[in-house]
Amino acid sequence: MRNSCLNCTRKHLSIAHVLVFEKTFQGTDLLTHIGQAEVLFDEFLTGDYDAHFWLSVGHLARVENYLYSNYKVKDFIELADLIRKERVKAIDDEDYRPNFLLLSKKINQIAKNTNIDNIDYESGIKGNMLEAVEETIKEYPTLSKKIFAQYLDVMKHKKSWEEIDFLKLIEKVSELEEE
């Protein structure tokens, strides 16, 4: 098993949160995700919303994953690569702001009217929650147990995905990084 990656953990929790958002609003289009990513990133830049950076990353990763899943379309792969490059650069360089306008223009060019439908939200949310557990289990077992407990509460029908406070979980991961 690889070492824990707190950034990967936050990314997976953010993607799960984005999927819950998307499920709640019964789908959304690719451009909406880029717009949400930009708004959240700008809120993060105010200094008041640290977790919004990771929600922005989650929206970008969601679009990236969708485009990669359509691997037969060359333009989709090129755009997914560009989004990944922008996302990773933002994670690695705190002074970098992704070029959301460029991403929006490119999405408009190749995926106009492309909706994300027929998605198995449950599988996506479960998969990202379990990825977050896997990322933390070796070096941060207490955090891993907290994330897994949330997952189990949903599986045992004690709560719904919408009741999970993903922002709080992301903040817990950030606290570990500060230690």
Secondary structure per residue as TSV (DSSP state, phi and psi in degrees):
chain	resnum	aa	ss	phi	psi
A	1	M	-	360.0	140.4
A	2	R	-	-76.3	164.0
A	3	N	-	-66.6	159.2
A	4	S	-	-63.9	143.7
A	5	C	-	-127.6	106.1
A	6	L	H	-65.0	-35.1
A	7	N	H	-64.3	-41.2
A	8	C	H	-64.3	-38.7
A	9	T	H	-60.7	-48.5
A	10	R	H	-63.3	-39.1
A	11	K	H	-60.4	-46.8
A	12	H	H	-67.1	-39.4
A	13	L	H	-63.3	-38.0
A	14	S	H	-67.5	-40.9
A	15	I	H	-63.0	-42.3
A	16	A	H	-59.4	-43.0
A	17	H	H	-61.6	-44.0
A	18	V	H	-63.4	-39.8
A	19	L	H	-65.4	-37.1
A	20	V	H	-64.0	-43.4
A	21	F	H	-58.0	-48.3
A	22	E	H	-63.9	-42.6
A	23	K	H	-62.2	-42.8
A	24	T	H	-60.3	-40.3
A	25	F	T	-96.1	16.5
A	26	Q	T	52.0	53.6
A	27	G	-	92.0	164.2
A	28	T	-	-158.9	171.3
A	29	D	B	-100.8	168.1
A	30	L	H	-62.6	-38.8
A	31	L	H	-64.7	-36.0
A	32	T	H	-61.8	-40.1
A	33	H	H	-63.7	-41.0
A	34	I	H	-65.0	-42.1
A	35	G	H	-61.6	-44.6
A	36	Q	H	-61.3	-42.2
A	37	A	H	-59.8	-42.4
A	38	E	H	-66.3	-45.8
A	39	V	H	-60.6	-46.6
A	40	L	H	-64.0	-39.8
A	41	F	H	-64.1	-42.7
A	42	D	H	-66.3	-36.2
A	43	E	H	-63.8	-39.5
A	44	F	H	-59.3	-41.4
A	45	L	H	-63.8	-20.0
A	46	T	T	-69.5	-18.3
A	47	G	T	93.0	-3.4
A	48	D	S	-99.4	-14.7
A	49	Y	-	-131.8	72.6
A	50	D	H	-58.7	-40.6
A	51	A	H	-66.9	-20.7
A	52	H	H	-65.7	-26.8
A	53	F	H	-57.3	-46.8
A	54	W	H	-71.1	-32.0
A	55	L	H	-66.5	-37.7
A	56	S	H	-60.4	-46.1
A	57	V	H	-58.7	-41.1
A	58	G	H	-60.9	-41.7
A	59	H	H	-65.6	-42.9
A	60	L	H	-62.9	-44.4
A	61	A	H	-64.0	-33.7
A	62	R	H	-63.3	-45.8
A	63	V	H	-65.3	-44.6
A	64	E	H	-56.6	-48.1
A	65	N	H	-62.4	-40.4
A	66	Y	H	-62.3	-45.8
A	67	L	H	-66.0	-40.2
A	68	Y	H	-64.2	-31.7
A	69	S	H	-69.1	-18.1
A	70	N	T	-100.0	52.4
A	71	Y	T	-60.3	-16.4
A	72	K	T	-77.8	-12.4
A	73	V	-	-102.4	109.6
A	74	K	H	-56.0	-42.6
A	75	D	H	-62.2	-34.9
A	76	F	H	-65.6	-41.6
A	77	I	H	-64.0	-43.4
A	78	E	H	-62.6	-41.4
A	79	L	H	-69.0	-40.4
A	80	A	H	-59.8	-41.7
A	81	D	H	-61.6	-41.8
A	82	L	H	-64.5	-44.1
A	83	I	H	-62.5	-43.4
A	84	R	H	-60.7	-43.3
A	85	K	H	-59.5	-46.5
A	86	E	H	-63.8	-42.7
A	87	R	H	-64.2	-48.0
A	88	V	H	-65.6	-39.6
A	89	K	H	-63.8	-38.7
A	90	A	H	-65.4	-37.8
A	91	I	H	-68.4	-40.8
A	92	D	H	-79.8	-25.9
A	93	D	-	-127.5	105.3
A	94	E	T	-63.7	-16.1
A	95	D	T	-93.1	-0.9
A	96	Y	-	-93.0	133.5
A	97	R	-	-113.6	122.3
A	98	P	-	-56.3	150.7
A	99	N	-	-86.0	82.1
A	100	F	H	-65.1	-34.3
A	101	L	H	-63.0	-45.4
A	102	L	H	-60.9	-45.5
A	103	L	H	-61.2	-42.3
A	104	S	H	-63.3	-43.7
A	105	K	H	-61.7	-44.1
A	106	K	H	-65.6	-39.7
A	107	I	H	-63.7	-43.0
A	108	N	H	-59.1	-37.8
A	109	Q	H	-67.7	-42.1
A	110	I	H	-108.5	-17.2
A	111	A	H	-131.5	30.3
A	112	K	T	-56.6	133.5
A	113	N	T	65.7	17.0
A	114	T	-	-84.2	117.1
A	115	N	B	-102.3	151.2
A	116	I	-	-93.9	95.6
A	117	D	-	-127.3	176.5
A	118	N	S	55.6	38.7
A	119	I	-	-96.5	137.2
A	120	D	-	-87.7	87.2
A	121	Y	H	-60.3	-41.3
A	122	E	H	-56.7	-47.5
A	123	S	H	-63.6	-41.0
A	124	G	H	-63.9	-44.7
A	125	I	H	-66.1	-48.2
A	126	K	H	-58.0	-46.6
A	127	G	H	-60.2	-43.2
A	128	N	H	-71.7	-34.9
A	129	M	H	-63.7	-44.2
A	130	L	H	-67.9	-34.0
A	131	E	H	-62.0	-41.3
A	132	A	H	-63.0	-39.6
A	133	V	H	-63.0	-47.0
A	134	E	H	-62.1	-38.3
A	135	E	H	-63.8	-27.2
A	136	T	H	-108.2	-14.4
A	137	I	T	-60.6	-35.8
A	138	K	T	-75.0	-49.7
A	139	E	T	-100.7	-19.1
A	140	Y	-	-133.2	64.3
A	141	P	H	-61.6	-31.6
A	142	T	H	-65.1	-45.5
A	143	L	H	-63.3	-43.3
A	144	S	H	-56.5	-43.1
A	145	K	H	-64.6	-37.7
A	146	K	H	-64.6	-44.0
A	147	I	H	-65.6	-44.6
A	148	F	H	-65.7	-35.4
A	149	A	H	-61.6	-39.8
A	150	Q	H	-62.7	-44.7
A	151	Y	H	-58.5	-48.2
A	152	L	H	-64.5	-36.9
A	153	D	H	-58.0	-38.3
A	154	V	H	-71.3	-43.9
A	155	M	H	-62.4	-32.3
A	156	K	T	-91.2	8.0
A	157	H	T	62.9	27.9
A	158	K	S	-81.8	-24.6
A	159	K	S	-154.8	171.0
A	160	S	-	-104.4	167.1
A	161	W	G	-57.6	-36.9
A	162	E	G	-64.1	-20.9
A	163	E	G	-86.9	-7.7
A	164	I	S	-77.4	131.6
A	165	D	-	-89.7	85.5
A	166	F	H	-63.7	-35.2
A	167	L	H	-61.0	-41.3
A	168	K	H	-64.5	-41.1
A	169	L	H	-63.7	-42.0
A	170	I	H	-63.3	-40.7
A	171	E	H	-63.7	-37.7
A	172	K	H	-61.1	-40.5
A	173	V	H	-63.9	-42.9
A	174	S	H	-62.9	-36.6
A	175	E	H	-61.5	-38.6
A	176	L	H	-62.5	-38.9
A	177	E	H	-64.9	-33.1
A	178	E	H	-75.1	-20.3
A	179	E	-	-70.4	360.0
